[in-house]
């Protein structure tokens, strides 16, 4: 790591953790005031609410990840089924044509050398 990049590292960390860090700070201060009997009526959200929001964000990210994996699996499955249908129906595919063209080229070369 280059020493010149440290400022960017700290800026990235600050930016990433800034929102949650500020809420956490305020929540912990409110908890401390409550424990010491100096709780105000308009204090910040409780730690449990912050934990709940953090878990919700993780759950959404997990659902998105599972959805993407499921989509990839579905596409692969459909592709496999399409290949089976094409091969059983006798429909010529691009790869079939390419294989035949390669074979014709091989035969042409062999006949040209045989003369």
C-alpha positions as a printed NumPy array, in Angstrom:
array([[  0.   ,   0.   ,   0.   ],
       [  1.306,   3.388,  -0.979],
       [  1.464,   5.958,   1.829],
       [ -0.156,   8.513,  -0.482],
       [ -3.256,   6.302,  -0.72 ],
       [ -3.886,   6.196,   3.048],
       [ -5.968,   9.385,   2.942],
       [ -8.199,   7.768,   0.317],
       [ -8.489,   4.629,   2.438],
       [ -9.667,   6.618,   5.449],
       [-12.045,   8.666,   3.296],
       [-13.56 ,   5.45 ,   1.927],
       [-13.949,   3.986,   5.404],
       [-15.458,   7.22 ,   6.695],
       [-17.881,   7.422,   3.779],
       [-18.905,   3.774,   4.112],
       [-19.39 ,   3.775,   7.866],
       [-20.441,   7.407,   8.236],
       [-24.219,   6.949,   8.209],
       [-24.35 ,   3.969,  10.507],
       [-21.534,   5.315,  12.68 ],
       [-23.361,   8.594,  13.328],
       [-26.576,   6.809,  14.261],
       [-24.673,   4.356,  16.433],
       [-22.858,   7.188,  18.217],
       [-26.105,   9.014,  18.945],
       [-27.8  ,   5.817,  20.082],
       [-24.964,   4.899,  22.428],
       [-24.947,   8.408,  23.912],
       [-28.72 ,   8.125,  24.493],
       [-28.233,   4.726,  26.158],
       [-25.537,   6.197,  28.389],
       [-27.793,   9.096,  29.363],
       [-30.595,   6.664,  30.122],
       [-28.367,   4.549,  32.359],
       [-27.226,   7.648,  34.207],
       [-30.783,   8.96 ,  34.618],
       [-30.393,  11.9  ,  32.247],
       [-32.589,  10.591,  29.455],
       [-34.386,  13.17 ,  27.304],
       [-37.734,  12.683,  25.615],
       [-36.401,  13.347,  22.114],
       [-33.387,  11.004,  22.224],
       [-32.192,   8.961,  19.236],
       [-33.399,   5.5  ,  18.136],
       [-32.608,   2.469,  20.244],
       [-29.76 ,   0.07 ,  19.449],
       [-32.304,  -2.654,  18.722],
       [-33.785,  -0.484,  15.956],
       [-30.341,  -0.002,  14.412],
       [-29.675,  -3.732,  14.599],
       [-33.06 ,  -4.398,  12.99 ],
       [-32.29 ,  -2.017,  10.097],
       [-28.847,  -3.563,   9.612],
       [-30.351,  -7.057,   9.505],
       [-32.981,  -5.903,   7.003],
       [-30.249,  -4.577,   4.715],
       [-28.388,  -7.892,   4.978],
       [-31.579,  -9.829,   4.273],
       [-32.3  ,  -7.768,   1.157],
       [-28.732,  -8.326,  -0.062],
       [-29.07 , -12.073,   0.565],
       [-32.376, -12.19 ,  -1.324],
       [-30.875, -10.345,  -4.281],
       [-27.911, -12.727,  -4.308],
       [-30.17 , -15.796,  -4.164],
       [-32.349, -14.347,  -6.918],
       [-29.351, -13.822,  -9.188],
       [-28.101, -17.369,  -8.537],
       [-31.572, -18.749,  -9.213],
       [-31.794, -16.761, -12.443],
       [-28.428, -18.108, -13.618],
       [-29.487, -21.674, -12.807],
       [-32.783, -21.194, -14.644],
       [-31.034, -19.86 , -17.746],
       [-28.627, -22.817, -17.747],
       [-31.484, -25.258, -17.297],
       [-33.493, -23.714, -20.135],
       [-30.426, -23.736, -22.384],
       [-29.89 , -27.441, -21.693],
       [-33.518, -28.237, -22.459],
       [-33.401, -26.254, -25.71 ],
       [-30.311, -28.194, -26.804],
       [-32.067, -31.495, -26.03 ],
       [-35.144, -30.453, -28.003],
       [-33.085, -29.312, -30.991],
       [-31.042, -32.492, -31.077],
       [-34.101, -34.754, -30.767],
       [-36.012, -32.78 , -33.43 ],
       [-33.185, -33.147, -35.923],
       [-32.747, -29.398, -36.395],
       [-29.288, -28.417, -37.599],
       [-27.456, -25.983, -35.339],
       [-24.576, -23.593, -36.063],
       [-22.142, -25.938, -34.344],
       [-23.388, -28.832, -36.512],
       [-22.792, -26.759, -39.659],
       [-19.353, -25.682, -38.464],
       [-18.405, -29.316, -37.787],
       [-19.57 , -30.36 , -41.292],
       [-17.668, -27.471, -42.897],
       [-14.479, -28.464, -41.029],
       [-14.906, -32.056, -42.203],
       [-15.438, -30.944, -45.832],
       [-12.27 , -28.841, -45.629],
       [-10.354, -31.874, -44.306],
       [-11.662, -34.055, -47.14 ],
       [-10.803, -31.396, -49.743],
       [ -7.253, -31.166, -48.398],
       [ -6.911, -34.959, -48.385],
       [ -8.156, -35.238, -51.997],
       [ -5.887, -32.4  , -53.084],
       [ -2.853, -34.15 , -51.623],
       [ -3.856, -37.519, -53.127],
       [ -3.669, -36.217, -56.717]])
